[in-house]
Each structure stands twice: as structure tokens, then as C-alpha cells.
Amino acid sequence: MAERVVIRRVEERDLSAIQAIYAHHVRHGTASFEIEPPDVPEMTRRVRAIMELGLPYLVAEREGQIAGYAYAGLYRPRAAYRFTCEDSVYVAAELTGRGIGLPLLRAVVDGATQAGMRQMVAVIGDSQQRPSIRLHEKAGFQMVGTLRHIGWKFGRWLDSVLMQRALGEGNETPAPSSR
């Protein structure tokens, strides 16, 4: 059953909660290939870098608490990739499976589209992350490949699953020359 959540732009007061959610996933899961969770100052730097690009960084608030967050960052730093972004979605461990991730992901897709992005890529850590794969399928992503055994975490090799979806006009029209 879906929870009542408010999706909104991240604020400074949210950073400790975001760091705590991410730290749990780093320490206990394979969604992130980081081994040590970044501290609040590092998470603050990361959030600001995304927002300076004009890309969405959002939180889901439930009963006054941050239940999850999502954002779109540049897929790669080289100029030819400037219309392609990568999404990230993290939900508090105790709230997974309650319908919080999909509205977050849809809002990030909308925000990235409004920012002029044309493609969104999901790089899902570990092919065993079936809930994340299903989440992205529900948001219109298609499977484009699996990179086998490219990460080492928790004493085992992990895959990366690649999914993709077009944003806005996608590749139907030329990219604007002003960017």
C-alpha cells in the first residue's frame, strides 16, 4: 500500500537524514558500490554540485520525516554526454516496498526533462536488486545490458545493470546547440 508522501526539493535541514539513509545502504546493501559512507559535509558537497547543474535533487517526506531521496546527476563528464543523466533513488530501509520510490523516481524524471535532459540511465548495483529493476521498469526504463562481475563488495563479485529511458523528445530531434 502506498504511503502518503510529499515530494519536494531538498533543503539544508534534510542533509543529515539523507546521509543516514545512504550510509545504511552503503554499509548493508549493494545498491551503492561505495564501501565507506560519506559524511554529512561530503553529502552536502554532492547535493550542491547536482543543484548547481540545475538538475533535480528531491526528498520524500512522510509524517514529517525524510523517507527517501532521489536525484539526477550527469551520466558522464564529457561534453557529448551533456544531455544524458543518471538517476539515483534511495528509500529508508524500514520503508522500502511501501510505494515511496516510484513517485520519487517519476518526479526526478520530470525534473530532468524540464532541465533539458534527453536520456536517463539507471546504473543499478547488483543484478539481484530486483526491486530496483522493477521500480525502473514501472517508470518506463528498459533493460539495455548487464556488466558482469565488475564490483567487489561483501566478499563477492557484483554486476551492474544498465537501464535507460528517453526524456522529452529523446533522440527524435537534434539536441539544442545552445548547451
PyMOL commands that place a pseudoatom at each C-alpha (Angstrom):
pseudoatom trace, name=CA, resn=MET, resi=1, chain=A, elem=C, hetatm=0, pos=[0.000, 0.000, 0.000]
pseudoatom trace, name=CA, resn=ALA, resi=2, chain=A, elem=C, hetatm=0, pos=[1.356, 3.418, -0.982]
pseudoatom trace, name=CA, resn=GLU, resi=3, chain=A, elem=C, hetatm=0, pos=[2.175, 5.812, 1.830]
pseudoatom trace, name=CA, resn=ARG, resi=4, chain=A, elem=C, hetatm=0, pos=[1.165, 9.474, 1.811]
pseudoatom trace, name=CA, resn=VAL, resi=5, chain=A, elem=C, hetatm=0, pos=[4.343, 11.298, 0.954]
pseudoatom trace, name=CA, resn=VAL, resi=6, chain=A, elem=C, hetatm=0, pos=[5.245, 14.808, -0.082]
pseudoatom trace, name=CA, resn=ILE, resi=7, chain=A, elem=C, hetatm=0, pos=[7.916, 15.088, -2.759]
pseudoatom trace, name=CA, resn=ARG, resi=8, chain=A, elem=C, hetatm=0, pos=[9.859, 18.324, -2.553]
pseudoatom trace, name=CA, resn=ARG, resi=9, chain=A, elem=C, hetatm=0, pos=[13.193, 19.870, -3.360]
pseudoatom trace, name=CA, resn=VAL, resi=10, chain=A, elem=C, hetatm=0, pos=[15.967, 19.061, -0.907]
pseudoatom trace, name=CA, resn=GLU, resi=11, chain=A, elem=C, hetatm=0, pos=[16.741, 21.611, 1.795]
pseudoatom trace, name=CA, resn=GLU, resi=12, chain=A, elem=C, hetatm=0, pos=[19.772, 22.057, 4.035]
pseudoatom trace, name=CA, resn=ARG, resi=13, chain=A, elem=C, hetatm=0, pos=[17.855, 20.620, 7.001]
pseudoatom trace, name=CA, resn=ASP, resi=14, chain=A, elem=C, hetatm=0, pos=[17.437, 17.313, 5.101]
pseudoatom trace, name=CA, resn=LEU, resi=15, chain=A, elem=C, hetatm=0, pos=[21.128, 16.525, 4.703]
pseudoatom trace, name=CA, resn=SER, resi=16, chain=A, elem=C, hetatm=0, pos=[21.633, 14.535, 7.907]
pseudoatom trace, name=CA, resn=ALA, resi=17, chain=A, elem=C, hetatm=0, pos=[18.660, 12.323, 7.094]
pseudoatom trace, name=CA, resn=ILE, resi=18, chain=A, elem=C, hetatm=0, pos=[19.868, 11.823, 3.523]
pseudoatom trace, name=CA, resn=GLN, resi=19, chain=A, elem=C, hetatm=0, pos=[23.329, 10.895, 4.795]
pseudoatom trace, name=CA, resn=ALA, resi=20, chain=A, elem=C, hetatm=0, pos=[21.841, 8.405, 7.263]
pseudoatom trace, name=CA, resn=ILE, resi=21, chain=A, elem=C, hetatm=0, pos=[19.701, 6.732, 4.587]
pseudoatom trace, name=CA, resn=TYR, resi=22, chain=A, elem=C, hetatm=0, pos=[22.635, 6.468, 2.214]
pseudoatom trace, name=CA, resn=ALA, resi=23, chain=A, elem=C, hetatm=0, pos=[25.022, 5.283, 4.929]
pseudoatom trace, name=CA, resn=HIS, resi=24, chain=A, elem=C, hetatm=0, pos=[22.706, 2.374, 5.699]
pseudoatom trace, name=CA, resn=HIS, resi=25, chain=A, elem=C, hetatm=0, pos=[22.618, 1.333, 2.031]
pseudoatom trace, name=CA, resn=VAL, resi=26, chain=A, elem=C, hetatm=0, pos=[26.398, 1.622, 1.726]
pseudoatom trace, name=CA, resn=ARG, resi=27, chain=A, elem=C, hetatm=0, pos=[27.020, -0.452, 4.854]
pseudoatom trace, name=CA, resn=HIS, resi=28, chain=A, elem=C, hetatm=0, pos=[24.354, -3.103, 4.315]
pseudoatom trace, name=CA, resn=GLY, resi=29, chain=A, elem=C, hetatm=0, pos=[23.430, -3.223, 0.645]
pseudoatom trace, name=CA, resn=THR, resi=30, chain=A, elem=C, hetatm=0, pos=[24.688, -3.499, -2.881]
pseudoatom trace, name=CA, resn=ALA, resi=31, chain=A, elem=C, hetatm=0, pos=[22.773, -0.618, -4.450]
pseudoatom trace, name=CA, resn=SER, resi=32, chain=A, elem=C, hetatm=0, pos=[25.899, 1.500, -3.995]
pseudoatom trace, name=CA, resn=PHE, resi=33, chain=A, elem=C, hetatm=0, pos=[29.397, 0.292, -4.716]
pseudoatom trace, name=CA, resn=GLU, resi=34, chain=A, elem=C, hetatm=0, pos=[30.854, 2.677, -2.141]
pseudoatom trace, name=CA, resn=ILE, resi=35, chain=A, elem=C, hetatm=0, pos=[32.447, 0.820, 0.748]
pseudoatom trace, name=CA, resn=GLU, resi=36, chain=A, elem=C, hetatm=0, pos=[32.547, 3.610, 3.350]
pseudoatom trace, name=CA, resn=PRO, resi=37, chain=A, elem=C, hetatm=0, pos=[29.639, 6.020, 3.625]
pseudoatom trace, name=CA, resn=PRO, resi=38, chain=A, elem=C, hetatm=0, pos=[30.417, 9.699, 3.076]
pseudoatom trace, name=CA, resn=ASP, resi=39, chain=A, elem=C, hetatm=0, pos=[29.899, 12.067, 5.982]
pseudoatom trace, name=CA, resn=VAL, resi=40, chain=A, elem=C, hetatm=0, pos=[27.398, 14.947, 6.043]
pseudoatom trace, name=CA, resn=PRO, resi=41, chain=A, elem=C, hetatm=0, pos=[29.893, 17.551, 4.693]
pseudoatom trace, name=CA, resn=GLU, resi=42, chain=A, elem=C, hetatm=0, pos=[30.660, 15.308, 1.708]
pseudoatom trace, name=CA, resn=MET, resi=43, chain=A, elem=C, hetatm=0, pos=[26.964, 14.647, 1.084]
pseudoatom trace, name=CA, resn=THR, resi=44, chain=A, elem=C, hetatm=0, pos=[26.380, 18.398, 1.275]
pseudoatom trace, name=CA, resn=ARG, resi=45, chain=A, elem=C, hetatm=0, pos=[29.050, 18.946, -1.378]
pseudoatom trace, name=CA, resn=ARG, resi=46, chain=A, elem=C, hetatm=0, pos=[27.455, 16.309, -3.604]
pseudoatom trace, name=CA, resn=VAL, resi=47, chain=A, elem=C, hetatm=0, pos=[23.964, 17.776, -3.245]
pseudoatom trace, name=CA, resn=ARG, resi=48, chain=A, elem=C, hetatm=0, pos=[25.206, 21.273, -4.068]
pseudoatom trace, name=CA, resn=ALA, resi=49, chain=A, elem=C, hetatm=0, pos=[27.079, 20.023, -7.146]
pseudoatom trace, name=CA, resn=ILE, resi=50, chain=A, elem=C, hetatm=0, pos=[23.870, 18.480, -8.523]
pseudoatom trace, name=CA, resn=MET, resi=51, chain=A, elem=C, hetatm=0, pos=[21.790, 21.557, -7.784]
pseudoatom trace, name=CA, resn=GLU, resi=52, chain=A, elem=C, hetatm=0, pos=[24.370, 23.883, -9.374]
pseudoatom trace, name=CA, resn=LEU, resi=53, chain=A, elem=C, hetatm=0, pos=[23.821, 21.972, -12.614]
pseudoatom trace, name=CA, resn=GLY, resi=54, chain=A, elem=C, hetatm=0, pos=[20.114, 22.751, -12.436]
pseudoatom trace, name=CA, resn=LEU, resi=55, chain=A, elem=C, hetatm=0, pos=[19.245, 19.087, -12.014]
pseudoatom trace, name=CA, resn=PRO, resi=56, chain=A, elem=C, hetatm=0, pos=[16.648, 17.777, -9.563]
pseudoatom trace, name=CA, resn=TYR, resi=57, chain=A, elem=C, hetatm=0, pos=[17.548, 16.646, -6.062]
pseudoatom trace, name=CA, resn=LEU, resi=58, chain=A, elem=C, hetatm=0, pos=[14.370, 15.686, -4.208]
pseudoatom trace, name=CA, resn=VAL, resi=59, chain=A, elem=C, hetatm=0, pos=[13.230, 14.186, -0.930]
pseudoatom trace, name=CA, resn=ALA, resi=60, chain=A, elem=C, hetatm=0, pos=[10.134, 12.238, 0.034]
pseudoatom trace, name=CA, resn=GLU, resi=61, chain=A, elem=C, hetatm=0, pos=[8.740, 13.409, 3.334]
pseudoatom trace, name=CA, resn=ARG, resi=62, chain=A, elem=C, hetatm=0, pos=[6.376, 11.165, 5.282]
pseudoatom trace, name=CA, resn=GLU, resi=63, chain=A, elem=C, hetatm=0, pos=[4.890, 12.168, 8.622]
pseudoatom trace, name=CA, resn=GLY, resi=64, chain=A, elem=C, hetatm=0, pos=[7.493, 14.938, 8.956]
pseudoatom trace, name=CA, resn=GLN, resi=65, chain=A, elem=C, hetatm=0, pos=[10.435, 12.589, 8.360]
pseudoatom trace, name=CA, resn=ILE, resi=66, chain=A, elem=C, hetatm=0, pos=[12.616, 12.076, 5.298]
pseudoatom trace, name=CA, resn=ALA, resi=67, chain=A, elem=C, hetatm=0, pos=[11.567, 8.698, 3.904]
pseudoatom trace, name=CA, resn=GLY, resi=68, chain=A, elem=C, hetatm=0, pos=[13.814, 8.747, 0.854]
pseudoatom trace, name=CA, resn=TYR, resi=69, chain=A, elem=C, hetatm=0, pos=[15.554, 10.852, -1.725]
pseudoatom trace, name=CA, resn=ALA, resi=70, chain=A, elem=C, hetatm=0, pos=[16.345, 10.845, -5.413]
pseudoatom trace, name=CA, resn=TYR, resi=71, chain=A, elem=C, hetatm=0, pos=[18.342, 12.907, -7.842]
pseudoatom trace, name=CA, resn=ALA, resi=72, chain=A, elem=C, hetatm=0, pos=[19.652, 13.096, -11.378]
pseudoatom trace, name=CA, resn=GLY, resi=73, chain=A, elem=C, hetatm=0, pos=[23.337, 13.707, -11.990]
pseudoatom trace, name=CA, resn=LEU, resi=74, chain=A, elem=C, hetatm=0, pos=[25.312, 13.871, -15.171]
pseudoatom trace, name=CA, resn=TYR, resi=75, chain=A, elem=C, hetatm=0, pos=[25.905, 10.414, -16.613]
pseudoatom trace, name=CA, resn=ARG, resi=76, chain=A, elem=C, hetatm=0, pos=[29.498, 11.231, -17.624]
pseudoatom trace, name=CA, resn=PRO, resi=77, chain=A, elem=C, hetatm=0, pos=[31.510, 14.483, -17.509]
pseudoatom trace, name=CA, resn=ARG, resi=78, chain=A, elem=C, hetatm=0, pos=[32.457, 14.707, -21.205]
pseudoatom trace, name=CA, resn=ALA, resi=79, chain=A, elem=C, hetatm=0, pos=[30.607, 17.256, -23.344]
pseudoatom trace, name=CA, resn=ALA, resi=80, chain=A, elem=C, hetatm=0, pos=[28.933, 14.783, -25.676]
pseudoatom trace, name=CA, resn=TYR, resi=81, chain=A, elem=C, hetatm=0, pos=[27.045, 13.319, -22.676]
pseudoatom trace, name=CA, resn=ARG, resi=82, chain=A, elem=C, hetatm=0, pos=[25.612, 16.692, -21.604]
pseudoatom trace, name=CA, resn=PHE, resi=83, chain=A, elem=C, hetatm=0, pos=[22.023, 15.659, -22.441]
pseudoatom trace, name=CA, resn=THR, resi=84, chain=A, elem=C, hetatm=0, pos=[22.222, 12.355, -20.572]
pseudoatom trace, name=CA, resn=CYS, resi=85, chain=A, elem=C, hetatm=0, pos=[21.761, 11.968, -16.836]
pseudoatom trace, name=CA, resn=GLU, resi=86, chain=A, elem=C, hetatm=0, pos=[21.811, 9.128, -14.343]
pseudoatom trace, name=CA, resn=ASP, resi=87, chain=A, elem=C, hetatm=0, pos=[19.220, 8.713, -11.618]
pseudoatom trace, name=CA, resn=SER, resi=88, chain=A, elem=C, hetatm=0, pos=[19.689, 7.581, -8.027]
pseudoatom trace, name=CA, resn=VAL, resi=89, chain=A, elem=C, hetatm=0, pos=[16.853, 6.626, -5.677]
pseudoatom trace, name=CA, resn=TYR, resi=90, chain=A, elem=C, hetatm=0, pos=[17.270, 5.641, -2.036]
pseudoatom trace, name=CA, resn=VAL, resi=91, chain=A, elem=C, hetatm=0, pos=[14.470, 4.874, 0.432]
pseudoatom trace, name=CA, resn=ALA, resi=92, chain=A, elem=C, hetatm=0, pos=[14.899, 4.464, 4.182]
pseudoatom trace, name=CA, resn=ALA, resi=93, chain=A, elem=C, hetatm=0, pos=[15.448, 0.759, 4.850]
pseudoatom trace, name=CA, resn=GLU, resi=94, chain=A, elem=C, hetatm=0, pos=[12.417, 0.419, 7.100]
pseudoatom trace, name=CA, resn=LEU, resi=95, chain=A, elem=C, hetatm=0, pos=[10.160, 1.960, 4.436]
pseudoatom trace, name=CA, resn=THR, resi=96, chain=A, elem=C, hetatm=0, pos=[11.147, 0.033, 1.312]
pseudoatom trace, name=CA, resn=GLY, resi=97, chain=A, elem=C, hetatm=0, pos=[8.297, -1.585, -0.579]
pseudoatom trace, name=CA, resn=ARG, resi=98, chain=A, elem=C, hetatm=0, pos=[5.742, 0.998, 0.522]
pseudoatom trace, name=CA, resn=GLY, resi=99, chain=A, elem=C, hetatm=0, pos=[5.385, 2.953, -2.710]
pseudoatom trace, name=CA, resn=ILE, resi=100, chain=A, elem=C, hetatm=0, pos=[7.838, 5.749, -1.898]
pseudoatom trace, name=CA, resn=GLY, resi=101, chain=A, elem=C, hetatm=0, pos=[10.417, 5.077, -4.624]
pseudoatom trace, name=CA, resn=LEU, resi=102, chain=A, elem=C, hetatm=0, pos=[8.141, 5.357, -7.663]
pseudoatom trace, name=CA, resn=PRO, resi=103, chain=A, elem=C, hetatm=0, pos=[6.825, 8.876, -7.025]
pseudoatom trace, name=CA, resn=LEU, resi=104, chain=A, elem=C, hetatm=0, pos=[10.385, 9.964, -6.243]
pseudoatom trace, name=CA, resn=LEU, resi=105, chain=A, elem=C, hetatm=0, pos=[11.706, 8.485, -9.480]
pseudoatom trace, name=CA, resn=ARG, resi=106, chain=A, elem=C, hetatm=0, pos=[8.849, 9.937, -11.549]
pseudoatom trace, name=CA, resn=ALA, resi=107, chain=A, elem=C, hetatm=0, pos=[9.482, 13.374, -10.048]
pseudoatom trace, name=CA, resn=VAL, resi=108, chain=A, elem=C, hetatm=0, pos=[13.200, 13.122, -10.878]
pseudoatom trace, name=CA, resn=VAL, resi=109, chain=A, elem=C, hetatm=0, pos=[12.337, 12.086, -14.448]
pseudoatom trace, name=CA, resn=ASP, resi=110, chain=A, elem=C, hetatm=0, pos=[10.067, 15.137, -14.743]
pseudoatom trace, name=CA, resn=GLY, resi=111, chain=A, elem=C, hetatm=0, pos=[12.684, 17.464, -13.241]
pseudoatom trace, name=CA, resn=ALA, resi=112, chain=A, elem=C, hetatm=0, pos=[15.451, 16.180, -15.518]
pseudoatom trace, name=CA, resn=THR, resi=113, chain=A, elem=C, hetatm=0, pos=[13.173, 16.564, -18.528]
pseudoatom trace, name=CA, resn=GLN, resi=114, chain=A, elem=C, hetatm=0, pos=[12.428, 20.156, -17.545]
pseudoatom trace, name=CA, resn=ALA, resi=115, chain=A, elem=C, hetatm=0, pos=[16.178, 20.735, -17.189]
pseudoatom trace, name=CA, resn=GLY, resi=116, chain=A, elem=C, hetatm=0, pos=[16.639, 19.761, -20.854]
pseudoatom trace, name=CA, resn=MET, resi=117, chain=A, elem=C, hetatm=0, pos=[17.959, 16.236, -20.440]
pseudoatom trace, name=CA, resn=ARG, resi=118, chain=A, elem=C, hetatm=0, pos=[17.115, 13.820, -23.265]
pseudoatom trace, name=CA, resn=GLN, resi=119, chain=A, elem=C, hetatm=0, pos=[18.118, 10.428, -21.853]
pseudoatom trace, name=CA, resn=MET, resi=120, chain=A, elem=C, hetatm=0, pos=[18.207, 8.975, -18.366]
pseudoatom trace, name=CA, resn=VAL, resi=121, chain=A, elem=C, hetatm=0, pos=[20.339, 5.995, -17.420]
pseudoatom trace, name=CA, resn=ALA, resi=122, chain=A, elem=C, hetatm=0, pos=[19.931, 3.831, -14.352]
pseudoatom trace, name=CA, resn=VAL, resi=123, chain=A, elem=C, hetatm=0, pos=[23.085, 2.073, -13.178]
pseudoatom trace, name=CA, resn=ILE, resi=124, chain=A, elem=C, hetatm=0, pos=[21.732, -0.469, -10.731]
pseudoatom trace, name=CA, resn=GLY, resi=125, chain=A, elem=C, hetatm=0, pos=[24.261, -2.082, -8.432]
pseudoatom trace, name=CA, resn=ASP, resi=126, chain=A, elem=C, hetatm=0, pos=[23.927, -5.856, -8.495]
pseudoatom trace, name=CA, resn=SER, resi=127, chain=A, elem=C, hetatm=0, pos=[21.659, -7.823, -10.796]
pseudoatom trace, name=CA, resn=GLN, resi=128, chain=A, elem=C, hetatm=0, pos=[19.993, -9.222, -7.652]
pseudoatom trace, name=CA, resn=GLN, resi=129, chain=A, elem=C, hetatm=0, pos=[18.432, -5.795, -6.977]
pseudoatom trace, name=CA, resn=ARG, resi=130, chain=A, elem=C, hetatm=0, pos=[15.068, -6.963, -8.388]
pseudoatom trace, name=CA, resn=PRO, resi=131, chain=A, elem=C, hetatm=0, pos=[13.038, -4.291, -6.550]
pseudoatom trace, name=CA, resn=SER, resi=132, chain=A, elem=C, hetatm=0, pos=[15.135, -1.516, -8.126]
pseudoatom trace, name=CA, resn=ILE, resi=133, chain=A, elem=C, hetatm=0, pos=[14.882, -3.109, -11.557]
pseudoatom trace, name=CA, resn=ARG, resi=134, chain=A, elem=C, hetatm=0, pos=[11.079, -3.388, -11.216]
pseudoatom trace, name=CA, resn=LEU, resi=135, chain=A, elem=C, hetatm=0, pos=[10.883, 0.199, -9.962]
pseudoatom trace, name=CA, resn=HIS, resi=136, chain=A, elem=C, hetatm=0, pos=[12.686, 1.438, -13.060]
pseudoatom trace, name=CA, resn=GLU, resi=137, chain=A, elem=C, hetatm=0, pos=[10.539, -0.711, -15.355]
pseudoatom trace, name=CA, resn=LYS, resi=138, chain=A, elem=C, hetatm=0, pos=[7.409, 0.868, -13.827]
pseudoatom trace, name=CA, resn=ALA, resi=139, chain=A, elem=C, hetatm=0, pos=[8.896, 4.307, -14.603]
pseudoatom trace, name=CA, resn=GLY, resi=140, chain=A, elem=C, hetatm=0, pos=[9.393, 3.446, -18.279]
pseudoatom trace, name=CA, resn=PHE, resi=141, chain=A, elem=C, hetatm=0, pos=[13.016, 2.275, -18.275]
pseudoatom trace, name=CA, resn=GLN, resi=142, chain=A, elem=C, hetatm=0, pos=[14.145, -0.597, -20.458]
pseudoatom trace, name=CA, resn=MET, resi=143, chain=A, elem=C, hetatm=0, pos=[16.943, -3.039, -19.799]
pseudoatom trace, name=CA, resn=VAL, resi=144, chain=A, elem=C, hetatm=0, pos=[19.953, -2.288, -22.004]
pseudoatom trace, name=CA, resn=GLY, resi=145, chain=A, elem=C, hetatm=0, pos=[22.616, -4.515, -20.520]
pseudoatom trace, name=CA, resn=THR, resi=146, chain=A, elem=C, hetatm=0, pos=[24.416, -6.075, -17.617]
pseudoatom trace, name=CA, resn=LEU, resi=147, chain=A, elem=C, hetatm=0, pos=[28.069, -5.582, -16.814]
pseudoatom trace, name=CA, resn=ARG, resi=148, chain=A, elem=C, hetatm=0, pos=[29.064, -8.830, -15.162]
pseudoatom trace, name=CA, resn=HIS, resi=149, chain=A, elem=C, hetatm=0, pos=[31.227, -9.083, -12.049]
pseudoatom trace, name=CA, resn=ILE, resi=150, chain=A, elem=C, hetatm=0, pos=[32.595, -5.522, -12.085]
pseudoatom trace, name=CA, resn=GLY, resi=151, chain=A, elem=C, hetatm=0, pos=[32.335, -4.686, -8.391]
pseudoatom trace, name=CA, resn=TRP, resi=152, chain=A, elem=C, hetatm=0, pos=[33.692, -6.445, -5.291]
pseudoatom trace, name=CA, resn=LYS, resi=153, chain=A, elem=C, hetatm=0, pos=[31.739, -5.906, -2.096]
pseudoatom trace, name=CA, resn=PHE, resi=154, chain=A, elem=C, hetatm=0, pos=[30.820, -8.094, 0.876]
pseudoatom trace, name=CA, resn=GLY, resi=155, chain=A, elem=C, hetatm=0, pos=[33.185, -10.803, -0.326]
pseudoatom trace, name=CA, resn=ARG, resi=156, chain=A, elem=C, hetatm=0, pos=[31.543, -11.360, -3.681]
pseudoatom trace, name=CA, resn=TRP, resi=157, chain=A, elem=C, hetatm=0, pos=[31.521, -10.089, -7.243]
pseudoatom trace, name=CA, resn=LEU, resi=158, chain=A, elem=C, hetatm=0, pos=[28.625, -7.835, -8.218]
pseudoatom trace, name=CA, resn=ASP, resi=159, chain=A, elem=C, hetatm=0, pos=[27.074, -6.949, -11.559]
pseudoatom trace, name=CA, resn=SER, resi=160, chain=A, elem=C, hetatm=0, pos=[25.823, -3.566, -12.699]
pseudoatom trace, name=CA, resn=VAL, resi=161, chain=A, elem=C, hetatm=0, pos=[22.518, -3.499, -14.533]
pseudoatom trace, name=CA, resn=LEU, resi=162, chain=A, elem=C, hetatm=0, pos=[22.039, -0.731, -17.075]
pseudoatom trace, name=CA, resn=MET, resi=163, chain=A, elem=C, hetatm=0, pos=[18.569, 0.581, -17.867]
pseudoatom trace, name=CA, resn=GLN, resi=164, chain=A, elem=C, hetatm=0, pos=[17.570, 3.595, -19.943]
pseudoatom trace, name=CA, resn=ARG, resi=165, chain=A, elem=C, hetatm=0, pos=[14.626, 5.750, -20.918]
pseudoatom trace, name=CA, resn=ALA, resi=166, chain=A, elem=C, hetatm=0, pos=[14.138, 8.725, -23.191]
pseudoatom trace, name=CA, resn=LEU, resi=167, chain=A, elem=C, hetatm=0, pos=[13.185, 12.078, -21.691]
pseudoatom trace, name=CA, resn=GLY, resi=168, chain=A, elem=C, hetatm=0, pos=[11.081, 14.640, -23.515]
pseudoatom trace, name=CA, resn=GLU, resi=169, chain=A, elem=C, hetatm=0, pos=[11.866, 14.474, -27.225]
pseudoatom trace, name=CA, resn=GLY, resi=170, chain=A, elem=C, hetatm=0, pos=[14.637, 11.957, -26.585]
pseudoatom trace, name=CA, resn=ASN, resi=171, chain=A, elem=C, hetatm=0, pos=[16.560, 11.386, -29.787]
pseudoatom trace, name=CA, resn=GLU, resi=172, chain=A, elem=C, hetatm=0, pos=[13.629, 12.314, -32.064]
pseudoatom trace, name=CA, resn=THR, resi=173, chain=A, elem=C, hetatm=0, pos=[15.009, 15.798, -32.644]
pseudoatom trace, name=CA, resn=PRO, resi=174, chain=A, elem=C, hetatm=0, pos=[18.529, 17.264, -32.689]
pseudoatom trace, name=CA, resn=ALA, resi=175, chain=A, elem=C, hetatm=0, pos=[19.950, 18.495, -29.421]
pseudoatom trace, name=CA, resn=PRO, resi=176, chain=A, elem=C, hetatm=0, pos=[19.847, 22.247, -28.909]
pseudoatom trace, name=CA, resn=SER, resi=177, chain=A, elem=C, hetatm=0, pos=[23.061, 23.962, -29.967]
pseudoatom trace, name=CA, resn=SER, resi=178, chain=A, elem=C, hetatm=0, pos=[22.976, 26.399, -27.037]
pseudoatom trace, name=CA, resn=ARG, resi=179, chain=A, elem=C, hetatm=0, pos=[24.164, 23.849, -24.467]
for i in range(1, 179): cmd.bond("trace and resi %d" % i, "trace and resi %d" % (i + 1))
show_as sticks, trace
zoom trace
